[in-house]
Each structure stands twice: as C-alpha cells, then as structure tokens.
Amino acid sequence: IDISREDAGEQHGEGEWLRGRIECTVKVTHKTGVEMEALSGASVAALTIYDMLKALSQEMVIEDVKLVQKTGGKSDIGVVC
C-alpha cells in the first residue's frame, strides 16, 4: 500500500511514498485448500486500511495481492525445499 504523506505527522519530501505489507496466514487440519480465504483476508485488510486513510490521500494504491506460499493439497507453492 502506498500512502502519500502530505499532512500526517512527520514531514517527508513531496511525492514521497510509504509502503506497507499485509500478510494473512491460514492453517487448517482438514484436507482442503484455504488459499481463497487467505487472499480474501489480505484483500479485506487492505481495503479496510484504504477506507481509514482515504481522508488523508486519494492517491493510495493497493497492488500485488498474491499467494506467496502454500503447502499440502495437490501442490506446494512458493516452498523452497
């Protein structure tokens, strides 16, 4: 999430951006994937932050919502062996 700091506490250079990272971890004991639940959780968190900060800046961008790692099920994703 990029947040423009124009009038929020510390002064930064004009056009300077702050970035944030949201991680959502989901664990289950059943033999089913929960990738969609993790992606949905991270997306809702990003939208919530956007909603809370929209009065400060309308230039925020939510980008790169992606599955970083998954183990179990039919295939593993992003796991270094």
mmCIF file of the N, C-alpha and C atoms, coordinates in Angstrom:
data_MODEL
# 
_entry.id   MODEL 
# 
loop_
_atom_site.group_PDB 
_atom_site.id 
_atom_site.type_symbol 
_atom_site.label_atom_id 
_atom_site.label_alt_id 
_atom_site.label_comp_id 
_atom_site.label_asym_id 
_atom_site.label_entity_id 
_atom_site.label_seq_id 
_atom_site.pdbx_PDB_ins_code 
_atom_site.Cartn_x 
_atom_site.Cartn_y 
_atom_site.Cartn_z 
_atom_site.occupancy 
_atom_site.B_iso_or_equiv 
_atom_site.pdbx_formal_charge 
_atom_site.auth_seq_id 
_atom_site.auth_comp_id 
_atom_site.auth_asym_id 
_atom_site.auth_atom_id 
_atom_site.pdbx_PDB_model_num 
ATOM 1   N N  . ILE A 1 1  ? 0.858   -1.166  0.000  1.00 0.00 ? 1  ILE A N  1 
ATOM 2   C CA . ILE A 1 1  ? 0.000   0.000   0.000  1.00 0.00 ? 1  ILE A CA 1 
ATOM 3   C C  . ILE A 1 1  ? 0.900   1.222   0.000  1.00 0.00 ? 1  ILE A C  1 
ATOM 4   N N  . ASP A 1 2  ? 0.691   2.105   -0.918 1.00 0.00 ? 2  ASP A N  1 
ATOM 5   C CA . ASP A 1 2  ? 1.436   3.352   -0.949 1.00 0.00 ? 2  ASP A CA 1 
ATOM 6   C C  . ASP A 1 2  ? 0.604   4.425   -0.282 1.00 0.00 ? 2  ASP A C  1 
ATOM 7   N N  . ILE A 1 3  ? 1.194   5.152   0.654  1.00 0.00 ? 3  ILE A N  1 
ATOM 8   C CA . ILE A 1 3  ? 0.478   6.204   1.363  1.00 0.00 ? 3  ILE A CA 1 
ATOM 9   C C  . ILE A 1 3  ? 1.260   7.493   1.201  1.00 0.00 ? 3  ILE A C  1 
ATOM 10  N N  . SER A 1 4  ? 0.671   8.475   0.574  1.00 0.00 ? 4  SER A N  1 
ATOM 11  C CA . SER A 1 4  ? 1.324   9.770   0.417  1.00 0.00 ? 4  SER A CA 1 
ATOM 12  C C  . SER A 1 4  ? 1.286   10.509  1.743  1.00 0.00 ? 4  SER A C  1 
ATOM 13  N N  . ARG A 1 5  ? 2.412   11.027  2.204  1.00 0.00 ? 5  ARG A N  1 
ATOM 14  C CA . ARG A 1 5  ? 2.483   11.725  3.495  1.00 0.00 ? 5  ARG A CA 1 
ATOM 15  C C  . ARG A 1 5  ? 2.516   13.222  3.227  1.00 0.00 ? 5  ARG A C  1 
ATOM 16  N N  . GLU A 1 6  ? 1.388   13.843  3.097  1.00 0.00 ? 6  GLU A N  1 
ATOM 17  C CA . GLU A 1 6  ? 1.334   15.281  2.876  1.00 0.00 ? 6  GLU A CA 1 
ATOM 18  C C  . GLU A 1 6  ? 1.129   16.029  4.183  1.00 0.00 ? 6  GLU A C  1 
ATOM 19  N N  . ASP A 1 7  ? 0.216   15.541  5.009  1.00 0.00 ? 7  ASP A N  1 
ATOM 20  C CA . ASP A 1 7  ? -0.124  16.268  6.228  1.00 0.00 ? 7  ASP A CA 1 
ATOM 21  C C  . ASP A 1 7  ? -0.408  15.291  7.368  1.00 0.00 ? 7  ASP A C  1 
ATOM 22  N N  . ALA A 1 8  ? 0.481   14.339  7.539  1.00 0.00 ? 8  ALA A N  1 
ATOM 23  C CA . ALA A 1 8  ? 0.225   13.322  8.557  1.00 0.00 ? 8  ALA A CA 1 
ATOM 24  C C  . ALA A 1 8  ? 1.467   13.103  9.408  1.00 0.00 ? 8  ALA A C  1 
ATOM 25  N N  . GLY A 1 9  ? 1.685   13.994  10.350 1.00 0.00 ? 9  GLY A N  1 
ATOM 26  C CA . GLY A 1 9  ? 2.805   13.816  11.277 1.00 0.00 ? 9  GLY A CA 1 
ATOM 27  C C  . GLY A 1 9  ? 4.122   14.244  10.680 1.00 0.00 ? 9  GLY A C  1 
ATOM 28  N N  . GLU A 1 10 ? 5.068   13.309  10.562 1.00 0.00 ? 10 GLU A N  1 
ATOM 29  C CA . GLU A 1 10 ? 6.401   13.627  10.063 1.00 0.00 ? 10 GLU A CA 1 
ATOM 30  C C  . GLU A 1 10 ? 6.339   14.196  8.655  1.00 0.00 ? 10 GLU A C  1 
ATOM 31  N N  . GLN A 1 11 ? 7.239   15.090  8.384  1.00 0.00 ? 11 GLN A N  1 
ATOM 32  C CA . GLN A 1 11 ? 7.304   15.673  7.052  1.00 0.00 ? 11 GLN A CA 1 
ATOM 33  C C  . GLN A 1 11 ? 8.273   14.873  6.184  1.00 0.00 ? 11 GLN A C  1 
ATOM 34  N N  . HIS A 1 12 ? 7.835   14.504  5.011  1.00 0.00 ? 12 HIS A N  1 
ATOM 35  C CA . HIS A 1 12 ? 8.666   13.811  4.031  1.00 0.00 ? 12 HIS A CA 1 
ATOM 36  C C  . HIS A 1 12 ? 8.685   14.666  2.782  1.00 0.00 ? 12 HIS A C  1 
ATOM 37  N N  . GLY A 1 13 ? 9.582   14.341  1.879  1.00 0.00 ? 13 GLY A N  1 
ATOM 38  C CA . GLY A 1 13 ? 9.662   15.079  0.629  1.00 0.00 ? 13 GLY A CA 1 
ATOM 39  C C  . GLY A 1 13 ? 8.367   14.970  -0.163 1.00 0.00 ? 13 GLY A C  1 
ATOM 40  N N  . GLU A 1 14 ? 8.089   15.994  -0.973 1.00 0.00 ? 14 GLU A N  1 
ATOM 41  C CA . GLU A 1 14 ? 6.853   15.998  -1.759 1.00 0.00 ? 14 GLU A CA 1 
ATOM 42  C C  . GLU A 1 14 ? 6.840   14.803  -2.709 1.00 0.00 ? 14 GLU A C  1 
ATOM 43  N N  . GLY A 1 15 ? 5.725   14.127  -2.760 1.00 0.00 ? 15 GLY A N  1 
ATOM 44  C CA . GLY A 1 15 ? 5.586   12.963  -3.623 1.00 0.00 ? 15 GLY A CA 1 
ATOM 45  C C  . GLY A 1 15 ? 6.212   11.697  -3.055 1.00 0.00 ? 15 GLY A C  1 
ATOM 46  N N  . GLU A 1 16 ? 6.767   11.760  -1.857 1.00 0.00 ? 16 GLU A N  1 
ATOM 47  C CA . GLU A 1 16 ? 7.378   10.578  -1.255 1.00 0.00 ? 16 GLU A CA 1 
ATOM 48  C C  . GLU A 1 16 ? 6.285   9.638   -0.753 1.00 0.00 ? 16 GLU A C  1 
ATOM 49  N N  . TRP A 1 17 ? 6.512   8.344   -0.895 1.00 0.00 ? 17 TRP A N  1 
ATOM 50  C CA . TRP A 1 17 ? 5.500   7.343   -0.553 1.00 0.00 ? 17 TRP A CA 1 
ATOM 51  C C  . TRP A 1 17 ? 5.983   6.447   0.565  1.00 0.00 ? 17 TRP A C  1 
ATOM 52  N N  . LEU A 1 18 ? 5.058   6.000   1.356  1.00 0.00 ? 18 LEU A N  1 
ATOM 53  C CA . LEU A 1 18 ? 5.327   4.968   2.354  1.00 0.00 ? 18 LEU A CA 1 
ATOM 54  C C  . LEU A 1 18 ? 4.657   3.692   1.870  1.00 0.00 ? 18 LEU A C  1 
ATOM 55  N N  . ARG A 1 19 ? 5.279   2.573   2.131  1.00 0.00 ? 19 ARG A N  1 
ATOM 56  C CA . ARG A 1 19 ? 4.721   1.294   1.709  1.00 0.00 ? 19 ARG A CA 1 
ATOM 57  C C  . ARG A 1 19 ? 4.427   0.454   2.927  1.00 0.00 ? 19 ARG A C  1 
ATOM 58  N N  . GLY A 1 20 ? 3.457   -0.411  2.804  1.00 0.00 ? 20 GLY A N  1 
ATOM 59  C CA . GLY A 1 20 ? 3.121   -1.339  3.862  1.00 0.00 ? 20 GLY A CA 1 
ATOM 60  C C  . GLY A 1 20 ? 2.947   -2.727  3.278  1.00 0.00 ? 20 GLY A C  1 
ATOM 61  N N  . ARG A 1 21 ? 3.012   -3.713  4.132  1.00 0.00 ? 21 ARG A N  1 
ATOM 62  C CA . ARG A 1 21 ? 2.828   -5.103  3.692  1.00 0.00 ? 21 ARG A CA 1 
ATOM 63  C C  . ARG A 1 21 ? 1.819   -5.755  4.615  1.00 0.00 ? 21 ARG A C  1 
ATOM 64  N N  . ILE A 1 22 ? 0.888   -6.463  4.032  1.00 0.00 ? 22 ILE A N  1 
ATOM 65  C CA . ILE A 1 22 ? -0.136  -7.180  4.779  1.00 0.00 ? 22 ILE A CA 1 
ATOM 66  C C  . ILE A 1 22 ? 0.071   -8.665  4.523  1.00 0.00 ? 22 ILE A C  1 
ATOM 67  N N  . GLU A 1 23 ? 0.125   -9.429  5.594  1.00 0.00 ? 23 GLU A N  1 
ATOM 68  C CA . GLU A 1 23 ? 0.230   -10.884 5.464  1.00 0.00 ? 23 GLU A CA 1 
ATOM 69  C C  . GLU A 1 23 ? -0.949  -11.527 6.165  1.00 0.00 ? 23 GLU A C  1 
ATOM 70  N N  . CYS A 1 24 ? -1.507  -12.545 5.538  1.00 0.00 ? 24 CYS A N  1 
ATOM 71  C CA . CYS A 1 24 ? -2.622  -13.288 6.119  1.00 0.00 ? 24 CYS A CA 1 
ATOM 72  C C  . CYS A 1 24 ? -2.245  -14.768 6.097  1.00 0.00 ? 24 CYS A C  1 
ATOM 73  N N  . THR A 1 25 ? -2.212  -15.386 7.258  1.00 0.00 ? 25 THR A N  1 
ATOM 74  C CA . THR A 1 25 ? -1.849  -16.798 7.374  1.00 0.00 ? 25 THR A CA 1 
ATOM 75  C C  . THR A 1 25 ? -3.079  -17.595 7.785  1.00 0.00 ? 25 THR A C  1 
ATOM 76  N N  . VAL A 1 26 ? -3.342  -18.671 7.064  1.00 0.00 ? 26 VAL A N  1 
ATOM 77  C CA . VAL A 1 26 ? -4.482  -19.535 7.361  1.00 0.00 ? 26 VAL A CA 1 
ATOM 78  C C  . VAL A 1 26 ? -3.967  -20.957 7.514  1.00 0.00 ? 26 VAL A C  1 
ATOM 79  N N  . LYS A 1 27 ? -4.356  -21.615 8.594  1.00 0.00 ? 27 LYS A N  1 
ATOM 80  C CA . LYS A 1 27 ? -3.970  -23.013 8.813  1.00 0.00 ? 27 LYS A CA 1 
ATOM 81  C C  . LYS A 1 27 ? -5.226  -23.825 9.096  1.00 0.00 ? 27 LYS A C  1 
ATOM 82  N N  . VAL A 1 28 ? -5.283  -25.013 8.517  1.00 0.00 ? 28 VAL A N  1 
ATOM 83  C CA . VAL A 1 28 ? -6.403  -25.917 8.766  1.00 0.00 ? 28 VAL A CA 1 
ATOM 84  C C  . VAL A 1 28 ? -5.864  -27.332 8.976  1.00 0.00 ? 28 VAL A C  1 
ATOM 85  N N  . THR A 1 29 ? -6.669  -28.152 9.595  1.00 0.00 ? 29 THR A N  1 
ATOM 86  C CA . THR A 1 29 ? -6.284  -29.555 9.769  1.00 0.00 ? 29 THR A CA 1 
ATOM 87  C C  . THR A 1 29 ? -6.963  -30.452 8.738  1.00 0.00 ? 29 THR A C  1 
ATOM 88  N N  . HIS A 1 30 ? -7.954  -29.927 8.041  1.00 0.00 ? 30 HIS A N  1 
ATOM 89  C CA . HIS A 1 30 ? -8.665  -30.714 7.027  1.00 0.00 ? 30 HIS A CA 1 
ATOM 90  C C  . HIS A 1 30 ? -7.854  -30.785 5.741  1.00 0.00 ? 30 HIS A C  1 
ATOM 91  N N  . LYS A 1 31 ? -8.194  -31.727 4.903  1.00 0.00 ? 31 LYS A N  1 
ATOM 92  C CA . LYS A 1 31 ? -7.513  -31.894 3.628  1.00 0.00 ? 31 LYS A CA 1 
ATOM 93  C C  . LYS A 1 31 ? -8.189  -31.035 2.562  1.00 0.00 ? 31 LYS A C  1 
ATOM 94  N N  . THR A 1 32 ? -8.113  -29.737 2.739  1.00 0.00 ? 32 THR A N  1 
ATOM 95  C CA . THR A 1 32 ? -8.682  -28.811 1.764  1.00 0.00 ? 32 THR A CA 1 
ATOM 96  C C  . THR A 1 32 ? -7.817  -27.567 1.727  1.00 0.00 ? 32 THR A C  1 
ATOM 97  N N  . GLY A 1 33 ? -7.827  -26.887 0.616  1.00 0.00 ? 33 GLY A N  1 
ATOM 98  C CA . GLY A 1 33 ? -7.048  -25.657 0.491  1.00 0.00 ? 33 GLY A CA 1 
ATOM 99  C C  . GLY A 1 33 ? -7.808  -24.458 1.030  1.00 0.00 ? 33 GLY A C  1 
ATOM 100 N N  . VAL A 1 34 ? -7.084  -23.517 1.537  1.00 0.00 ? 34 VAL A N  1 
ATOM 101 C CA . VAL A 1 34 ? -7.704  -22.292 2.037  1.00 0.00 ? 34 VAL A CA 1 
ATOM 102 C C  . VAL A 1 34 ? -7.024  -21.064 1.410  1.00 0.00 ? 34 VAL A C  1 
ATOM 103 N N  . GLU A 1 35 ? -6.528  -21.240 0.188  1.00 0.00 ? 35 GLU A N  1 
ATOM 104 C CA . GLU A 1 35 ? -5.880  -20.122 -0.493 1.00 0.00 ? 35 GLU A CA 1 
ATOM 105 C C  . GLU A 1 35 ? -6.820  -18.939 -0.667 1.00 0.00 ? 35 GLU A C  1 
ATOM 106 N N  . MET A 1 36 ? -8.050  -19.209 -1.062 1.00 0.00 ? 36 MET A N  1 
ATOM 107 C CA . MET A 1 36 ? -9.009  -18.127 -1.305 1.00 0.00 ? 36 MET A CA 1 
ATOM 108 C C  . MET A 1 36 ? -9.325  -17.383 -0.014 1.00 0.00 ? 36 MET A C  1 
ATOM 109 N N  . GLU A 1 37 ? -9.369  -18.090 1.095  1.00 0.00 ? 37 GLU A N  1 
ATOM 110 C CA . GLU A 1 37 ? -9.630  -17.440 2.370  1.00 0.00 ? 37 GLU A CA 1 
ATOM 111 C C  . GLU A 1 37 ? -8.476  -16.519 2.754  1.00 0.00 ? 37 GLU A C  1 
ATOM 112 N N  . ALA A 1 38 ? -7.244  -16.960 2.517  1.00 0.00 ? 38 ALA A N  1 
ATOM 113 C CA . ALA A 1 38 ? -6.074  -16.131 2.814  1.00 0.00 ? 38 ALA A CA 1 
ATOM 114 C C  . ALA A 1 38 ? -6.037  -14.902 1.910  1.00 0.00 ? 38 ALA A C  1 
ATOM 115 N N  . LEU A 1 39 ? -6.282  -15.088 0.615  1.00 0.00 ? 39 LEU A N  1 
ATOM 116 C CA . LEU A 1 39 ? -6.296  -13.958 -0.321 1.00 0.00 ? 39 LEU A CA 1 
ATOM 117 C C  . LEU A 1 39 ? -7.425  -12.987 0.012  1.00 0.00 ? 39 LEU A C  1 
ATOM 118 N N  . SER A 1 40 ? -8.580  -13.514 0.366  1.00 0.00 ? 40 SER A N  1 
ATOM 119 C CA . SER A 1 40 ? -9.711  -12.651 0.751  1.00 0.00 ? 40 SER A CA 1 
ATOM 120 C C  . SER A 1 40 ? -9.395  -11.871 2.022  1.00 0.00 ? 40 SER A C  1 
ATOM 121 N N  . GLY A 1 41 ? -8.784  -12.533 3.006  1.00 0.00 ? 41 GLY A N  1 
ATOM 122 C CA . GLY A 1 41 ? -8.429  -11.866 4.257  1.00 0.00 ? 41 GLY A CA 1 
ATOM 123 C C  . GLY A 1 41 ? -7.464  -10.718 4.034  1.00 0.00 ? 41 GLY A C  1 
ATOM 124 N N  . ALA A 1 42 ? -6.434  -10.943 3.216  1.00 0.00 ? 42 ALA A N  1 
ATOM 125 C CA . ALA A 1 42 ? -5.460  -9.889  2.928  1.00 0.00 ? 42 ALA A CA 1 
ATOM 126 C C  . ALA A 1 42 ? -6.101  -8.747  2.152  1.00 0.00 ? 42 ALA A C  1 
ATOM 127 N N  . SER A 1 43 ? -6.980  -9.072  1.217  1.00 0.00 ? 43 SER A N  1 
ATOM 128 C CA . SER A 1 43 ? -7.661  -8.045  0.426  1.00 0.00 ? 43 SER A CA 1 
ATOM 129 C C  . SER A 1 43 ? -8.575  -7.182  1.288  1.00 0.00 ? 43 SER A C  1 
ATOM 130 N N  . VAL A 1 44 ? -9.326  -7.816  2.179  1.00 0.00 ? 44 VAL A N  1 
ATOM 131 C CA . VAL A 1 44 ? -10.224 -7.066  3.064  1.00 0.00 ? 44 VAL A CA 1 
ATOM 132 C C  . VAL A 1 44 ? -9.418  -6.179  4.006  1.00 0.00 ? 44 VAL A C  1 
ATOM 133 N N  . ALA A 1 45 ? -8.282  -6.668  4.495  1.00 0.00 ? 45 ALA A N  1 
ATOM 134 C CA . ALA A 1 45 ? -7.426  -5.850  5.361  1.00 0.00 ? 45 ALA A CA 1 
ATOM 135 C C  . ALA A 1 45 ? -6.925  -4.625  4.608  1.00 0.00 ? 45 ALA A C  1 
ATOM 136 N N  . ALA A 1 46 ? -6.485  -4.807  3.360  1.00 0.00 ? 46 ALA A N  1 
ATOM 137 C CA . ALA A 1 46 ? -6.009  -3.683  2.545  1.00 0.00 ? 46 ALA A CA 1 
ATOM 138 C C  . ALA A 1 46 ? -7.125  -2.673  2.292  1.00 0.00 ? 46 ALA A C  1 
ATOM 139 N N  . LEU A 1 47 ? -8.320  -3.157  1.987  1.00 0.00 ? 47 LEU A N  1 
ATOM 140 C CA . LEU A 1 47 ? -9.449  -2.259  1.757  1.00 0.00 ? 47 LEU A CA 1 
ATOM 141 C C  . LEU A 1 47 ? -9.848  -1.508  3.022  1.00 0.00 ? 47 LEU A C  1 
ATOM 142 N N  . THR A 1 48 ? -9.727  -2.156  4.162  1.00 0.00 ? 48 THR A N  1 
ATOM 143 C CA . THR A 1 48 ? -10.032 -1.501  5.435  1.00 0.00 ? 48 THR A CA 1 
ATOM 144 C C  . THR A 1 48 ? -9.055  -0.364  5.708  1.00 0.00 ? 48 THR A C  1 
ATOM 145 N N  . ILE A 1 49 ? -7.771  -0.623  5.488  1.00 0.00 ? 49 ILE A N  1 
ATOM 146 C CA . ILE A 1 49 ? -6.757  0.422   5.671  1.00 0.00 ? 49 ILE A CA 1 
ATOM 147 C C  . ILE A 1 49 ? -7.008  1.567   4.702  1.00 0.00 ? 49 ILE A C  1 
ATOM 148 N N  . TYR A 1 50 ? -7.317  1.238   3.464  1.00 0.00 ? 50 TYR A N  1 
ATOM 149 C CA . TYR A 1 50 ? -7.633  2.262   2.469  1.00 0.00 ? 50 TYR A CA 1 
ATOM 150 C C  . TYR A 1 50 ? -8.796  3.123   2.946  1.00 0.00 ? 50 TYR A C  1 
ATOM 151 N N  . ASP A 1 51 ? -9.835  2.482   3.425  1.00 0.00 ? 51 ASP A N  1 
ATOM 152 C CA . ASP A 1 51 ? -11.023 3.206   3.886  1.00 0.00 ? 51 ASP A CA 1 
ATOM 153 C C  . ASP A 1 51 ? -10.691 4.140   5.048  1.00 0.00 ? 51 ASP A C  1 
ATOM 154 N N  . MET A 1 52 ? -9.838  3.681   5.965  1.00 0.00 ? 52 MET A N  1 
ATOM 155 C CA . MET A 1 52 ? -9.486  4.504   7.119  1.00 0.00 ? 52 MET A CA 1 
ATOM 156 C C  . MET A 1 52 ? -8.607  5.697   6.740  1.00 0.00 ? 52 MET A C  1 
ATOM 157 N N  . LEU A 1 53 ? -7.816  5.572   5.677  1.00 0.00 ? 53 LEU A N  1 
ATOM 158 C CA . LEU A 1 53 ? -6.860  6.619   5.320  1.00 0.00 ? 53 LEU A CA 1 
ATOM 159 C C  . LEU A 1 53 ? -7.272  7.464   4.119  1.00 0.00 ? 53 LEU A C  1 
ATOM 160 N N  . LYS A 1 54 ? -8.408  7.173   3.511  1.00 0.00 ? 54 LYS A N  1 
ATOM 161 C CA . LYS A 1 54 ? -8.789  7.889   2.292  1.00 0.00 ? 54 LYS A CA 1 
ATOM 162 C C  . LYS A 1 54 ? -8.964  9.390   2.507  1.00 0.00 ? 54 LYS A C  1 
ATOM 163 N N  . ALA A 1 55 ? -9.237  9.824   3.734  1.00 0.00 ? 55 ALA A N  1 
ATOM 164 C CA . ALA A 1 55 ? -9.362  11.257  4.005  1.00 0.00 ? 55 ALA A CA 1 
ATOM 165 C C  . ALA A 1 55 ? -8.003  11.958  3.903  1.00 0.00 ? 55 ALA A C  1 
ATOM 166 N N  . LEU A 1 56 ? -6.914  11.224  4.138  1.00 0.00 ? 56 LEU A N  1 
ATOM 167 C CA . LEU A 1 56 ? -5.571  11.805  4.043  1.00 0.00 ? 56 LEU A CA 1 
ATOM 168 C C  . LEU A 1 56 ? -5.082  11.894  2.613  1.00 0.00 ? 56 LEU A C  1 
ATOM 169 N N  . SER A 1 57 ? -5.426  10.904  1.815  1.00 0.00 ? 57 SER A N  1 
ATOM 170 C CA . SER A 1 57 ? -4.950  10.887  0.438  1.00 0.00 ? 57 SER A CA 1 
ATOM 171 C C  . SER A 1 57 ? -5.855  10.016  -0.425 1.00 0.00 ? 57 SER A C  1 
ATOM 172 N N  . GLN A 1 58 ? -6.133  10.507  -1.618 1.00 0.00 ? 58 GLN A N  1 
ATOM 173 C CA . GLN A 1 58 ? -6.918  9.748   -2.587 1.00 0.00 ? 58 GLN A CA 1 
ATOM 174 C C  . GLN A 1 58 ? -5.995  9.026   -3.579 1.00 0.00 ? 58 GLN A C  1 
ATOM 175 N N  . GLU A 1 59 ? -4.692  9.109   -3.359 1.00 0.00 ? 59 GLU A N  1 
ATOM 176 C CA . GLU A 1 59 ? -3.718  8.555   -4.296 1.00 0.00 ? 59 GLU A CA 1 
ATOM 177 C C  . GLU A 1 59 ? -3.181  7.193   -3.877 1.00 0.00 ? 59 GLU A C  1 
ATOM 178 N N  . MET A 1 60 ? -3.758  6.599   -2.847 1.00 0.00 ? 60 MET A N  1 
ATOM 179 C CA . MET A 1 60 ? -3.295  5.281   -2.404 1.00 0.00 ? 60 MET A CA 1 
ATOM 180 C C  . MET A 1 60 ? -3.563  4.234   -3.473 1.00 0.00 ? 60 MET A C  1 
ATOM 181 N N  . VAL A 1 61 ? -2.692  3.232   -3.505 1.00 0.00 ? 61 VAL A N  1 
ATOM 182 C CA . VAL A 1 61 ? -2.823  2.144   -4.474 1.00 0.00 ? 61 VAL A CA 1 
ATOM 183 C C  . VAL A 1 61 ? -2.656  0.818   -3.745 1.00 0.00 ? 61 VAL A C  1 
ATOM 184 N N  . ILE A 1 62 ? -3.573  -0.094  -3.983 1.00 0.00 ? 62 ILE A N  1 
ATOM 185 C CA . ILE A 1 62 ? -3.444  -1.464  -3.478 1.00 0.00 ? 62 ILE A CA 1 
ATOM 186 C C  . ILE A 1 62 ? -2.932  -2.287  -4.653 1.00 0.00 ? 62 ILE A C  1 
ATOM 187 N N  . GLU A 1 63 ? -1.810  -2.975  -4.433 1.00 0.00 ? 63 GLU A N  1 
ATOM 188 C CA . GLU A 1 63 ? -1.242  -3.727  -5.553 1.00 0.00 ? 63 GLU A CA 1 
ATOM 189 C C  . GLU A 1 63 ? -0.621  -5.032  -5.072 1.00 0.00 ? 63 GLU A C  1 
ATOM 190 N N  . ASP A 1 64 ? -0.397  -5.922  -6.009 1.00 0.00 ? 64 ASP A N  1 
ATOM 191 C CA . ASP A 1 64 ? 0.296   -7.190  -5.762 1.00 0.00 ? 64 ASP A CA 1 
ATOM 192 C C  . ASP A 1 64 ? -0.341  -8.048  -4.683 1.00 0.00 ? 64 ASP A C  1 
ATOM 193 N N  . VAL A 1 65 ? -1.621  -8.305  -4.788 1.00 0.00 ? 65 VAL A N  1 
ATOM 194 C CA . VAL A 1 65 ? -2.254  -9.291  -3.908 1.00 0.00 ? 65 VAL A CA 1 
ATOM 195 C C  . VAL A 1 65 ? -1.933  -10.653 -4.518 1.00 0.00 ? 65 VAL A C  1 
ATOM 196 N N  . LYS A 1 66 ? -1.175  -11.462 -3.787 1.00 0.00 ? 66 LYS A N  1 
ATOM 197 C CA . LYS A 1 66 ? -0.750  -12.739 -4.362 1.00 0.00 ? 66 LYS A CA 1 
ATOM 198 C C  . LYS A 1 66 ? -0.537  -13.784 -3.278 1.00 0.00 ? 66 LYS A C  1 
ATOM 199 N N  . LEU A 1 67 ? -0.628  -15.025 -3.692 1.00 0.00 ? 67 LEU A N  1 
ATOM 200 C CA . LEU A 1 67 ? -0.344  -16.160 -2.816 1.00 0.00 ? 67 LEU A CA 1 
ATOM 201 C C  . LEU A 1 67 ? 1.164   -16.357 -2.806 1.00 0.00 ? 67 LEU A C  1 
ATOM 202 N N  . VAL A 1 68 ? 1.775   -16.277 -1.635 1.00 0.00 ? 68 VAL A N  1 
ATOM 203 C CA . VAL A 1 68 ? 3.224   -16.370 -1.520 1.00 0.00 ? 68 VAL A CA 1 
ATOM 204 C C  . VAL A 1 68 ? 3.658   -17.806 -1.255 1.00 0.00 ? 68 VAL A C  1 
ATOM 205 N N  . GLN A 1 69 ? 2.920   -18.510 -0.395 1.00 0.00 ? 69 GLN A N  1 
ATOM 206 C CA . GLN A 1 69 ? 3.322   -19.866 -0.043 1.00 0.00 ? 69 GLN A CA 1 
ATOM 207 C C  . GLN A 1 69 ? 2.100   -20.706 0.302  1.00 0.00 ? 69 GLN A C  1 
ATOM 208 N N  . LYS A 1 70 ? 2.121   -21.968 -0.122 1.00 0.00 ? 70 LYS A N  1 
ATOM 209 C CA . LYS A 1 70 ? 1.069   -22.924 0.208  1.00 0.00 ? 70 LYS A CA 1 
ATOM 210 C C  . LYS A 1 70 ? 1.704   -24.302 0.294  1.00 0.00 ? 70 LYS A C  1 
ATOM 211 N N  . THR A 1 71 ? 1.364   -25.032 1.355  1.00 0.00 ? 71 THR A N  1 
ATOM 212 C CA . THR A 1 71 ? 1.860   -26.405 1.469  1.00 0.00 ? 71 THR A CA 1 
ATOM 213 C C  . THR A 1 71 ? 0.674   -27.339 1.644  1.00 0.00 ? 71 THR A C  1 
ATOM 214 N N  . GLY A 1 72 ? 0.840   -28.554 1.168  1.00 0.00 ? 72 GLY A N  1 
ATOM 215 C CA . GLY A 1 72 ? -0.224  -29.553 1.272  1.00 0.00 ? 72 GLY A CA 1 
ATOM 216 C C  . GLY A 1 72 ? -1.142  -29.501 0.075  1.00 0.00 ? 72 GLY A C  1 
ATOM 217 N N  . GLY A 1 73 ? -2.124  -30.379 0.076  1.00 0.00 ? 73 GLY A N  1 
ATOM 218 C CA . GLY A 1 73 ? -3.045  -30.435 -1.063 1.00 0.00 ? 73 GLY A CA 1 
ATOM 219 C C  . GLY A 1 73 ? -2.377  -31.039 -2.276 1.00 0.00 ? 73 GLY A C  1 
ATOM 220 N N  . LYS A 1 74 ? -2.864  -30.683 -3.472 1.00 0.00 ? 74 LYS A N  1 
ATOM 221 C CA . LYS A 1 74 ? -2.335  -31.265 -4.706 1.00 0.00 ? 74 LYS A CA 1 
ATOM 222 C C  . LYS A 1 74 ? -0.948  -30.733 -5.068 1.00 0.00 ? 74 LYS A C  1 
ATOM 223 N N  . SER A 1 75 ? -0.633  -29.503 -4.646 1.00 0.00 ? 75 SER A N  1 
ATOM 224 C CA . SER A 1 75 ? 0.678   -28.937 -4.992 1.00 0.00 ? 75 SER A CA 1 
ATOM 225 C C  . SER A 1 75 ? 1.124   -27.923 -3.951 1.00 0.00 ? 75 SER A C  1 
ATOM 226 N N  . ASP A 1 76 ? 2.446   -27.775 -3.837 1.00 0.00 ? 76 ASP A N  1 
ATOM 227 C CA . ASP A 1 76 ? 3.014   -26.755 -2.981 1.00 0.00 ? 76 ASP A CA 1 
ATOM 228 C C  . ASP A 1 76 ? 3.353   -25.534 -3.845 1.00 0.00 ? 76 ASP A C  1 
ATOM 229 N N  . ILE A 1 77 ? 3.213   -24.360 -3.269 1.00 0.00 ? 77 ILE A N  1 
ATOM 230 C CA . ILE A 1 77 ? 3.515   -23.119 -4.000 1.00 0.00 ? 77 ILE A CA 1 
ATOM 231 C C  . ILE A 1 77 ? 4.485   -22.307 -3.151 1.00 0.00 ? 77 ILE A C  1 
ATOM 232 N N  . GLY A 1 78 ? 5.560   -21.833 -3.774 1.00 0.00 ? 78 GLY A N  1 
ATOM 233 C CA . GLY A 1 78 ? 6.490   -20.943 -3.100 1.00 0.00 ? 78 GLY A CA 1 
ATOM 234 C C  . GLY A 1 78 ? 7.265   -21.559 -1.967 1.00 0.00 ? 78 GLY A C  1 
ATOM 235 N N  . VAL A 1 79 ? 7.400   -22.873 -1.952 1.00 0.00 ? 79 VAL A N  1 
ATOM 236 C CA . VAL A 1 79 ? 8.110   -23.549 -0.869 1.00 0.00 ? 79 VAL A CA 1 
ATOM 237 C C  . VAL A 1 79 ? 9.487   -23.944 -1.386 1.00 0.00 ? 79 VAL A C  1 
ATOM 238 N N  . VAL A 1 80 ? 10.523  -23.488 -0.675 1.00 0.00 ? 80 VAL A N  1 
ATOM 239 C CA . VAL A 1 80 ? 11.891  -23.846 -1.035 1.00 0.00 ? 80 VAL A CA 1 
ATOM 240 C C  . VAL A 1 80 ? 12.273  -25.091 -0.255 1.00 0.00 ? 80 VAL A C  1 
ATOM 241 N N  . CYS A 1 81 ? 12.633  -26.139 -0.976 1.00 0.00 ? 81 CYS A N  1 
ATOM 242 C CA . CYS A 1 81 ? 12.997  -27.405 -0.309 1.00 0.00 ? 81 CYS A CA 1 
ATOM 243 C C  . CYS A 1 81 ? 14.481  -27.489 -0.067 1.00 0.00 ? 81 CYS A C  1 
# 
